[in-house]
Amino acid sequence: MSNPRKVSRIILSQIASDGAGVKLRRSIGTGQISELDPFLLLDNFGTENPDDYIAGFPSHPHRGFETVTYMIDGQMRHKDSTGAEGVLGPGSVQWMTAGRGIVHSEMPEQTEGKMSGFQLWVNLPAKDKMCKPRYQNIDPEDVPVVALEKATLRVLAGSVKGPDGMIAGPVTGVATDPIYIDVALAPGGGYLHKIPEGHTAFVYVFEGSIDVGGRTVDQHNLAILSDGNGISLSSEEGGRAILVAGRPIGEPVARYGPFVMNSNEEIRQAVHDFQTGNF
């Protein structure tokens, strides 16, 4: 790795709520950092108290970007305006391209126990914002698991070098050429991952603490990475994090709640289309 990345900024996630009062921790999409091109929002939900999640995310619209739901624990039922329906369980992934518009809900399929996971919002380039909505619903058994010495990787998007060659994640056909890897390090474990130069990249630690490019990042913290062609992760006591990267879009962003377009005029049109039932 000739040009290793370092941590350029660490942001402690903020306690917030969304949907019908689901409690979570938000790191991207706050007053600290409103966006990180192409990423618009990152939420980490995780609790054993049903009161924190039972109200779920009732029907709401999206247009102009992609939502990525990654479940760690628990189950969430998805329904949408296209008639699609399914249950996201532990280890499952849904990469939803909202495109020109969709109305969906995500409701807990449980009344007790732990529920945890992530929701990431990824922007779409202008040429794709009005595309037909599509889903990539991926079951846990279809997410490759790469076991290395003192490191276990779950590959959602991008590729990882495994013992027998390169292992590719199941998410494909995304404009930002994303990397999304769940990295679990045993005590004393380490992992080195290549990232294309120019890609925006971050690490979010959700268990323990991890040394990211030579800097310690504790639980609930987002580490934004400098440019370079790779990042090293290690942990003396063990930890778990998501490593995410994507190609920046570099276009104007007009944002109003669940609508993300390139101009205020397009936002007004999105609101009008939703209010008149034209999603």
C-alpha positions in Angstrom: 0.0 0.0 0.0 2.0 3.0 -1.3 -0.4 5.7 -0.1 -2.1 4.7 3.1 -5.1 6.7 4.3 -5.3 8.3 7.7 -8.1 9.6 9.9 -8.8 13.2 8.9 -11.7 13.7 11.4 -13.5 11.8 14.1 -17.2 12.6 14.8 -19.1 11.2 17.8 -22.5 10.1 16.7 -25.5 12.0 18.2 -28.5 10.4 19.9 -31.5 11.1 17.7 -34.9 9.6 16.7 -36.6 9.0 13.4 -39.7 7.3 12.0 -42.3 7.1 14.7 -39.7 7.7 17.5 -37.1 5.0 16.9 -34.1 5.8 18.9 -30.7 5.7 17.1 -27.3 7.3 16.8 -26.7 9.6 13.8 -23.3 10.5 12.5 -23.7 11.7 8.9 -26.7 14.1 8.4 -26.2 16.2 11.5 -25.1 19.7 12.3 -21.6 18.3 12.6 -21.5 17.0 9.0 -24.6 17.3 6.8 -23.2 15.1 4.0 -20.1 13.3 2.9 -20.4 13.0 -0.9 -21.9 10.6 -2.0 -23.2 9.7 1.5 -26.1 11.7 2.9 -27.0 10.0 6.2 -25.7 7.3 8.5 -27.9 5.9 11.4 -26.9 3.2 13.8 -29.9 1.8 15.6 -29.4 -0.6 18.5 -31.3 -1.4 21.7 -32.8 -4.2 23.7 -35.7 -2.0 24.8 -38.8 -2.5 22.6 -40.0 1.0 23.5 -37.1 2.4 21.5 -38.0 0.6 18.3 -41.6 -0.8 18.4 -43.2 2.2 16.6 -40.9 1.5 13.6 -40.8 3.6 10.4 -44.4 3.9 9.1 -45.1 4.7 5.4 -42.9 7.5 4.0 -41.7 8.6 0.6 -38.2 8.7 -1.0 -37.0 10.2 -4.3 -33.6 10.7 -5.8 -31.2 8.5 -3.7 -30.6 5.1 -2.3 -31.3 3.7 1.1 -29.2 0.8 2.5 -30.5 -1.2 5.4 -28.1 -3.6 7.1 -29.5 -5.7 10.0 -27.2 -6.9 12.7 -29.9 -8.2 15.2 -33.6 -8.5 15.1 -36.2 -8.5 12.3 -37.9 -5.7 10.3 -40.8 -6.1 7.8 -40.6 -4.0 4.6 -43.6 -3.0 2.5 -43.8 -0.5 -0.3 -46.0 1.1 -2.9 -44.9 -1.4 -5.6 -46.5 -4.3 -3.7 -43.1 -5.7 -2.6 -42.9 -7.1 0.9 -40.4 -9.1 2.9 -38.6 -9.5 6.2 -35.1 -8.3 6.9 -33.4 -10.6 9.5 -30.0 -10.7 11.1 -27.2 -10.3 8.6 -29.5 -9.3 5.7 -29.1 -6.3 3.4 -31.5 -4.2 1.4 -30.1 -1.8 -1.1 -33.1 0.2 -2.3 -32.8 2.6 -5.3 -35.7 5.0 -4.8 -35.2 6.7 -8.1 -38.2 8.6 -9.3 -40.2 7.8 -6.2 -41.4 5.1 -3.8 -43.4 5.0 -0.6 -42.4 2.3 1.9 -42.5 1.3 5.5 -40.1 -0.6 7.8 -41.8 -2.0 10.9 -40.4 -4.3 13.6 -41.3 -8.0 13.3 -40.7 -8.5 17.0 -42.0 -7.2 20.3 -39.1 -8.1 22.5 -35.3 -8.7 22.2 -32.5 -6.8 20.6 -32.8 -4.9 17.4 -29.7 -3.3 15.8 -28.3 -2.3 12.4 -27.6 0.5 10.1 -29.3 2.7 7.6 -27.1 4.5 5.0 -28.4 7.0 2.4 -26.4 7.2 -0.8 -26.9 9.9 -3.3 -27.7 9.3 -7.0 -26.2 11.2 -9.9 -28.6 13.5 -11.8 -28.9 11.1 -14.7 -30.2 8.3 -12.4 -32.4 10.3 -10.0 -35.6 9.6 -12.0 -34.9 6.0 -12.8 -37.3 3.2 -12.1 -37.2 2.1 -8.4 -35.4 -1.2 -7.7 -34.4 -3.4 -4.8 -31.5 -5.7 -4.1 -32.8 -7.8 -1.2 -30.0 -10.0 0.0 -30.4 -12.8 2.5 -27.7 -13.5 5.2 -26.6 -16.7 3.5 -25.9 -14.7 0.3 -23.5 -12.3 2.0 -20.0 -13.8 1.7 -18.1 -14.3 5.0 -14.3 -14.2 4.8 -12.5 -15.7 7.8 -8.9 -14.4 8.2 -6.5 -14.8 11.1 -8.3 -12.9 14.0 -10.6 -11.0 11.5 -14.0 -11.9 10.1 -15.3 -9.9 7.2 -18.9 -9.8 5.9 -18.7 -8.4 2.3 -21.9 -6.5 1.3 -20.4 -4.5 -1.5 -16.9 -4.4 -3.1 -14.3 -7.2 -3.1 -12.1 -8.7 -0.4 -9.0 -10.9 -0.9 -9.7 -14.2 0.8 -7.6 -17.3 1.3 -8.6 -18.6 -2.1 -8.8 -15.4 -4.1 -11.0 -12.4 -4.5 -14.5 -12.5 -2.9 -17.1 -10.1 -4.3 -20.1 -8.8 -2.3 -23.7 -9.3 -3.7 -24.6 -5.7 -4.3 -24.0 -4.7 -7.9 -24.9 -2.1 -10.5 -24.6 1.0 -8.2 -23.4 4.2 -9.7 -21.0 5.1 -6.9 -19.0 1.9 -7.1 -19.4 1.3 -3.3 -17.5 -0.7 -0.8 -19.4 -1.8 2.3 -17.7 -4.3 4.6 -18.5 -5.4 8.2 -15.1 -5.9 9.9 -15.0 -7.9 13.2 -11.5 -8.0 14.8 -10.6 -10.4 17.6 -8.1 -9.2 20.2 -4.8 -8.5 18.5 -6.4 -8.8 15.1 -5.8 -6.6 12.0 -7.0 -6.1 8.5 -5.7 -4.1 5.5 -8.1 -3.1 2.7 -7.4 -1.4 -0.6 -9.6 1.6 -1.5 -9.6 3.4 -4.9 -7.9 6.8 -4.7 -10.5 9.5 -5.0 -13.2 7.5 -3.2 -14.8 9.0 -0.1 -14.3 6.6 2.8 -15.2 6.3 6.4 -15.1 3.8 9.3 -17.9 3.6 11.9 -17.0 1.7 15.1 -20.0 0.0 16.8 -18.3 -2.4 19.1 -15.1 -2.0 21.2 -12.4 0.3 19.7 -10.3 0.0 16.6 -7.0 1.6 15.5 -7.8 3.2 12.1 -4.7 4.1 10.2 -2.7 4.6 13.4 -5.5 6.5 15.4 -7.7 5.0 18.0 -11.4 5.2 17.3 -13.9 4.3 20.0 -17.4 2.9 19.9 -20.1 5.1 18.4 -17.5 7.3 16.5 -17.3 7.9 12.8 -13.7 8.2 11.4 -13.6 10.1 8.1 -10.5 9.0 6.0 -8.1 11.1 4.0 -7.4 10.1 0.4 -5.1 7.3 -0.4 -5.2 3.7 -1.8 -5.9 1.7 1.4 -6.6 1.7 5.1 -5.3 -0.5 8.0 -7.5 -1.5 10.9 -6.3 -3.2 14.1 -7.5 -3.8 17.6 -5.7 -4.8 20.8 -8.9 -5.7 22.7 -11.2 -6.5 19.8 -13.8 -4.4 18.0 -16.2 -4.2 15.1 -16.9 -1.6 12.5 -18.3 -0.9 9.1 -15.9 0.2 6.4 -17.7 2.2 3.7 -16.4 4.0 0.5 -17.9 5.3 -2.7 -17.1 7.5 -5.6 -18.1 11.1 -5.1 -20.8 12.6 -7.4 -19.7 16.2 -7.3 -23.1 17.7 -8.2 -25.3 20.2 -6.4 -27.5 18.8 -3.7 -31.0 20.1 -2.9 -32.4 18.2 0.0 -35.8 18.3 1.7 -36.6 15.5 4.1 -36.9 12.3 2.1 -36.3 14.0 -1.2 -32.8 14.6 -2.6 -32.5 16.3 -6.0 -30.1 18.8 -7.7 -32.3 22.0 -7.5 -35.0 23.5 -5.4 -37.3 23.4 -8.4 -36.9 19.6 -8.6 -37.6 19.4 -4.8 -40.9 21.4 -5.3 -41.8 19.0 -8.1 -41.1 16.0 -5.9 -43.3 17.4 -3.1 -46.1 18.1 -5.7 -45.8 14.6 -7.2 -46.1 13.0 -3.8 -49.0 15.2 -2.6 -50.9 14.5 -5.9 -50.3 10.7 -5.8 -47.9 10.7 -8.7 -45.1 8.6 -7.2 
